[in-house]
């Protein structure tokens, strides 16, 4: 396919009240902030311009995560989106772990810029921002674990690999962790209190809720955000997302799915692919069919389950390394 037919669809606006409330709280917290740290899965589509407009001019660090799942042939384009506009950026491709890059980078930015009414304070207050489900809370916990030796890794229940199965996820704050984490958007619903992450320099981070623009700029941007888990799957539709993912993989000539699912050749239509996945994984469901002699139970292939399996394999990197922007 030369282009993807969205069929006049408009991605549902997912801007619940906690997002509007969170944005107001972030504006209030900005007076005490020395720097912004932004997390992003996608270098361009994964950023919310409304956040930058609302939070004004502050030293800004962009952290591009999941670089191990990005296409190395397209990473120079991704990297080029980071610096600029007075920003600094860091990513997981560096031999130095991101949490160890961020603290000295923030310290240098704060020291080199004006602090206005906070000039007499020796502590650093940092707002962690981004769209939903980009790992802001996990990032804070990892900083505490590295710099303060607090917190222990805890396996998330109801999940396999990096992403949750279906729509079930356990949200908790394990011993030693400062903020709750989960594999779905909307876990953090309000600006939380300050969390110490480092002693030298004395640094506090503030976890904030993921915020999307009240109206997404275009349907394709919404699709990319949904594929990365920033929008709940059911708001967009797993079948539509799977079809767009197949279109994107073929357009970029990323045919890892052919080998992963043991297909004979690439598919241009989503139906044969989902049928093959459903058959190979045994995804079936009972359906009542009305006939002339009454209702009859029939076993049919579960295409929604196959679509979710396709999405989950992509998110876990089992279909190859892909960059959406």
N, C-alpha and C positions, 0 to 999 in steps of 0.2 A: 504493500500500500504506500502510495506517495504521501498521503496525509491521513490523519485520524479523524473520523467523522464523529463528533460529539453529539450529533443529533439534536442540536438546540438545547442541550443540557446546560444547567448552571449549577456549579458546585454549591451545595447548601452552605449558607453562612453559619459558621460554627463560632459564634461569639456570645457565649452565655454570660449571665450577669457577673459571674466571678471574674471574667476577663476584664470587663469594664471597671469593676471594683478594684481589681489588681492594678490596672493601669493608673487609676487615681492614687492608689497607695504608693506606687512607684514614683509618681511625680512628687509626692510629699517627702519620700525618703531621699530624693535626689539632693536635697539641700545638705544632707550629711554624707553624701557620696563623693569620693575622690576619683573613682574610675569605674568604667563599665566593662564587664567581661561578657561577651556574647558567644553563645554556643550555637553551632549550626551543622546540620547534616549535609545540606545542599548549599554550595557557595553563593548562589544568586537567588534562586526561588525560595531558599530556606530562611531568608532574612525578612524581617518585618520593618519596612521603612517608617511605619507609624511610630515604632519605638524610638527611633533616632530623632524624629521630629518632636515627639512628646518629651523626651528626656534631655534635649538640648545638647550643648557642647561640653563634653567631658573626655578625658583620655579614654580611649576605646581599644580593647583587645578582642580580636575575633579568633575563636578557637574552632577550627575545622576538625570535627571528629569523624570516626569511621573511615578514615583514609585508607585503612587496610581493605575496605570493600570498594574503593574507587578504582576506576580504570586508570592504570598508570600512564596510558597514552594521552589521557585528557587532563591529568593532574596539573600540568603547567597552566592550563586555562583556569583551573580552580584556584591555583595559588595566586594568579594574577588578580583575583577578585578580592584578596585580603587586604594588602596595603593600600594606601590611598585615602584621601580625606582625613589625614592625621591619625590613621589607625595603625595598629600593629597586629600581626597575626602569628599563630603558631598551629602546628598540626602534629599528628601522630607519626608522621614519616620520619621525624627527627629521631636520632639515637637517644636523645634526652627525653624522658617521659613528659607529657604535656603538663601535669601538675608541677613538675620541677622547673618548667620553662616559665610558667605564669607568674609565680611569686616575684622573682627578680625582675621580670619585664614590667610588672605593675609598679614595683618599687621605683624603677628608673623613670617611668612615665610620670608618676606622682611627684617625684623629686624635681623633675625638669620643668614642670608646669606650675602655674599659679594655683594656690589653694584658697585664696580669698579669706573668708571668715574662719577657715580651719587651719590657718597658717601656724598657729601655736600648738596644734595637736600633733603628737608623734605617731598616732595610730593611723592605719589605713582602712577606710570603709569602702567596700566594693559591692556594687550591684551586679548580680548574675542574671542576665536576661536572655531571651530567645523565644522562638515559637514553641508550642507544646511538644513534649516528649523528645527532647534532644539531650537529655541527661544532665540537666542543671543540678539536680539534687545529688545525683551520683558523683558529679564532678566535685561538689563541696565535700562530700564524704571522703573522696579519694585524697583531697588536699589535707584534710585533717589526719587521715591515716598516715600520710607520708611525712608531714611536717610536725605533727604533735604525737604521732604513734598511737592514735586513738582510733577505735573502730576495727572490726574484723569482717572479712568478706562473709556474706551470707547468701546462700542459694535461694533464689526466688521460687516460691512454690507455684505450681500450675504452669510452669514454663519448660521449654526444652530448647536449649541454646540461648540465643539473645532475645528472642521474641516470644510473647505468650501464645499459647494455643487458644483457639476460638476467642471468646471475649471474657475469659475468667482470669483474674490476676489477684494475688494476695498483696496487699499494701501494708507495710509495717515499718517500724523503726527498730532495727535490731540493736542489741546492746552496743554502746559505743558509737552509734551513728547519730548524727545531729538532725537529719531531716529525712522524711519518708520518700521512698522510691517505688516506682512501679513501671510496668511496660506499656501503659496506655496514657494518652494525653489527659490532662486535667487532674493529676494527683495533687499537685500544689495549687491551691485555690486562693491563696492570699499571700501578701508580702509577710515573710516571717521575721522574727527578731534576729539580731546580729549573731553570727556564729563564728567563733574564733577558729582560724585555720593555721595560724603561724604566730610564733613568739618573736622572732628576730628576722624581719621587722614585725612589730605587732600589727596583725592584719585580721580584719573581720570581713566576712562575706554575708550578704543578705540574699536568701533564696527568694525568687519571685515566680509567680505563675506564668506559664507560657501564654503568650498573647498573639492572636492572629488579627489581621486587619478586619474591621467590621464587614467589609466587602472585598473579596479577593479580586485581584486585577483581571485575571482571565481564567478560563476553565483549565487550561494546561498547567498553570502554576498550581492550582488546587489539586490536580491529579498527582503532580510530583510530591507535594506535601503529604497527600494521602498515602502514596506508596511508601513514604518514609515514616508513616505512623503519626504525623502531626495532626491529622484529622481522623476521627473514628471511621473505621471501614464502612460501617452500615449507613453512614450519612451519604457516602458517595455511591456505594454499591460494589461488592466484591467482584461481580461479573464485569462491570465496566472497568474497574481498576485492573483486573487481569487482562482484559482485552487491550487496554492502553499499554500495559507493561510488555505484552507480546509485540505490539507495534513498535515500541521503543527499542526493544532488544534487536528486532529485525533491522530497524533503521540504522542502528549502530553496528550492525553485523556482529552482534554478540550472540553466538549460537551455542553457548554453553548448555542451554536447556535441552538441545537436541541430544547431546551426550548424556546429560543427567537423567533424562526420562527414557533414553534408549529409543529415540525416534529414528525413522529412516531418513528423514530430511526435515528442514525447517517448515513450520506451519505459518500460513498467512492469516488463517482464521482461527479464532479462539475455541470454537466448538470441538473440532477434532482433538485439540490438545487436552482440553478438559475431560473429554471422553476417555482418552488414553490414561490420564492421571487417575480418574475415578476407577477405571477397570484395574489398573495395576495396584492401586492402594485398597481396593475393596470398599470404596465409598458407595454405599447403597442406602436406600430408604424405602419404607413401606408407604404406598400411596393407594388411597381408596378410589376405585374407578366405578362409576355408575354404568351398569349394563342393563339389558332388558330383563335379566333375572335377578337383579338386585346389585348391592355393592359387592365388589370383588377387590381383595387386597392384592396388590401387585408390587414386586420389587423393581425399583427404578434406580438409575444412577443418580448420585447426589452431586450435582454440578456445583452448588455453592461450596460444598466441602472441598471439592477439587480446586476451585478458584482460590480458596483460602490457602490450600497447600502450595499452590503456585506462588502466591504472594509471600508466604512464609519462607519458602526456599530462596526467593530473591532477597529477602531481608536478612537472611542468615548467610548470604554469600555463596550458596550452593550452586547458583547459576552462573557464577563468574563475577568478575569485578566490573561494576557498572557505575558510571557517573551520569546523573540525569541532566545536569546543566552542561 
